[in-house]
Amino acid sequence: MKTAQRLRQIFTTMFTVGLFTFGGGLSMLPQMKRVFVDKRGWVTEAEIMDIFAVSQSLPGVIASNTAVMLGYRLSGVAGALLAALGVVLPSFLVLLLVTVFYQWFIENPVMLGALRGIRAAVTALLFYTVWGLRRSSLLGVVDIILCLTSAALVLLLNVNPIWVILGGAAFGAGRAVVRARNRKAG
């Protein structure tokens, strides 16, 4: 595939994801997975999981971070720039439109009802994402225990998610070091 064609596809794909996904960056993840892994086969499920994990761990908006990383993975710096532009442009245009008609939006019961319905649907999409990603993330009993412990720390003990992410990274790195040493010794 020619570079210009691939760049155009990256931009239009991200623009479409940005245009038809409501509820913020996390709600874009299932759509990105569906398009980039299932539909186009541009990346594997394992690759997208790694990209999601890194994107969530970095400062900034997860949708933009993911778009940049996917775009870069597919077509270098130009791909990263066009993917970022594609994913944020629809939000910018919609926000501009809403700003112009703000008063009408906040006083219109039909619009408020539509937004309430969108929130419920986004919650379902987030659940779908988590449920679908569990297969490639929770590969054994230790992973399940780490997942449940992380959830308990955040939900029950109000531990800042950054500490949970850093703890998960440290645990995973330590586990890899122990496995490497055991392989060398065995």
C-alpha positions in Angstrom: 0.0 0.0 0.0 1.3 3.4 -0.9 2.3 5.8 1.9 -0.2 8.5 1.0 -3.0 6.0 0.8 -2.1 4.5 4.2 -1.8 8.0 5.8 -5.3 8.9 4.3 -6.7 5.7 5.8 -5.2 6.4 9.2 -6.6 9.9 9.2 -10.1 8.9 8.0 -10.2 5.9 10.4 -9.3 8.0 13.4 -11.7 10.8 12.3 -14.5 8.2 12.1 -13.7 6.8 15.5 -13.6 10.4 16.9 -16.8 11.3 15.2 -18.9 8.4 16.2 -17.6 7.7 19.8 -19.2 9.5 22.7 -18.1 9.5 26.3 -14.4 10.3 26.2 -11.2 8.5 25.5 -12.0 5.2 27.2 -15.1 4.7 25.2 -13.0 5.0 22.0 -10.9 2.0 22.9 -13.4 -0.7 21.9 -14.0 1.1 18.6 -10.2 1.4 18.0 -9.7 -2.3 18.8 -12.6 -3.3 16.5 -11.3 -1.2 13.6 -7.5 -1.7 13.9 -7.4 -5.3 15.1 -10.7 -7.0 14.0 -11.6 -5.1 10.8 -8.3 -4.0 9.2 -5.8 -6.3 10.9 -3.2 -3.5 11.2 -2.2 -4.6 14.7 -2.6 -7.7 16.8 -4.8 -7.9 19.9 -1.6 -8.1 22.0 -0.1 -5.0 20.4 -3.3 -3.0 21.0 -3.4 -4.1 24.6 0.2 -2.9 25.0 -0.7 0.4 23.3 -3.7 0.8 25.6 -1.7 0.1 28.7 1.1 2.6 27.8 -1.5 5.2 26.6 -3.3 5.0 29.9 -0.1 5.3 31.9 1.1 8.4 30.1 -0.1 11.9 30.9 -2.8 13.3 28.6 -5.9 12.0 27.0 -5.9 8.3 26.4 -7.6 8.6 23.0 -5.0 11.0 21.7 -2.2 9.0 23.2 -3.5 5.8 21.6 -4.0 7.5 18.3 -0.5 8.8 18.3 1.0 5.4 19.2 -1.1 3.6 16.6 -0.4 6.1 13.9 3.3 5.9 14.7 3.3 2.1 14.7 1.6 2.1 11.2 3.4 5.0 9.4 5.9 6.8 11.6 5.8 10.4 12.6 3.4 11.4 9.7 1.0 8.6 10.8 1.2 9.8 14.4 0.4 13.4 13.5 -2.5 12.5 11.2 -3.9 10.0 13.7 -3.9 12.6 16.4 -5.5 15.2 14.2 -8.1 12.7 13.0 -9.1 11.7 16.5 -9.4 15.2 18.0 -10.8 17.1 15.0 -14.4 15.8 15.4 -14.5 16.7 19.1 -13.2 20.1 18.3 -15.8 20.7 15.6 -18.6 19.4 17.8 -17.5 21.4 20.7 -17.4 24.5 18.5 -20.9 23.8 17.4 -22.2 23.1 21.0 -20.5 26.3 22.2 -22.3 28.4 19.6 -25.7 26.8 20.5 -24.9 26.2 24.2 -28.0 27.9 25.6 -30.3 25.9 23.4 -28.6 22.6 24.3 -28.9 23.1 28.1 -32.5 24.2 27.9 -33.7 21.5 25.5 -35.1 18.5 27.4 -34.8 16.3 24.3 -31.0 16.9 24.1 -30.6 16.4 27.8 -32.5 13.0 27.4 -30.3 12.1 24.5 -27.2 12.8 26.5 -28.5 10.7 29.4 -29.0 7.8 27.0 -25.6 8.2 25.5 -24.0 8.0 29.0 -25.8 4.7 29.6 -24.7 3.3 26.2 -21.1 4.4 26.9 -21.1 2.6 30.2 -22.1 -0.6 28.3 -19.3 0.0 25.8 -16.7 0.4 28.6 -17.9 -2.9 30.2 -17.7 -4.5 26.7 -14.1 -3.3 26.4 -13.0 -4.6 29.8 -14.7 -7.9 29.2 -13.1 -8.3 25.8 -9.6 -7.4 26.9 -9.6 -9.7 29.8 -8.7 -12.7 27.6 -5.4 -11.2 26.5 -4.7 -9.5 29.8 -5.5 -12.1 32.4 -3.4 -15.1 31.4 -3.2 -16.9 34.7 -4.0 -16.9 38.3 -1.4 -14.4 39.2 -2.8 -11.9 36.7 -6.3 -12.4 38.0 -5.1 -11.8 41.6 -3.2 -8.7 40.5 -6.3 -7.4 38.7 -8.6 -8.0 41.7 -6.0 -6.4 44.1 -5.7 -3.4 41.8 -9.4 -3.0 41.6 -9.8 -3.2 45.4 -7.0 -0.7 46.0 -8.7 1.8 43.7 -12.4 1.2 44.4 -12.3 0.3 48.1 -9.2 2.1 49.5 -9.2 5.1 47.1 -5.6 4.6 46.2 -4.5 6.9 43.4 -4.6 4.9 40.1 -1.1 6.1 39.2 0.3 4.2 42.2 -1.6 1.1 41.2 -0.3 1.4 37.6 3.3 1.9 38.9 2.8 -1.0 41.4 1.6 -3.2 38.5 4.5 -2.2 36.4 7.0 -2.9 39.2 5.4 -6.3 40.0 5.4 -7.3 36.3 9.0 -6.2 35.9 10.1 -8.0 39.0 8.2 -11.1 37.9 10.0 -11.0 34.5 13.4 -10.7 36.3 12.7 -13.7 38.5 11.6 -15.8 35.5 14.7 -14.8 33.5 16.9 -15.8 36.5 15.1 -19.1 36.9 15.6 -19.8 33.1 19.3 -19.1 33.4 19.7 -21.2 36.5 17.6 -24.1 35.1 
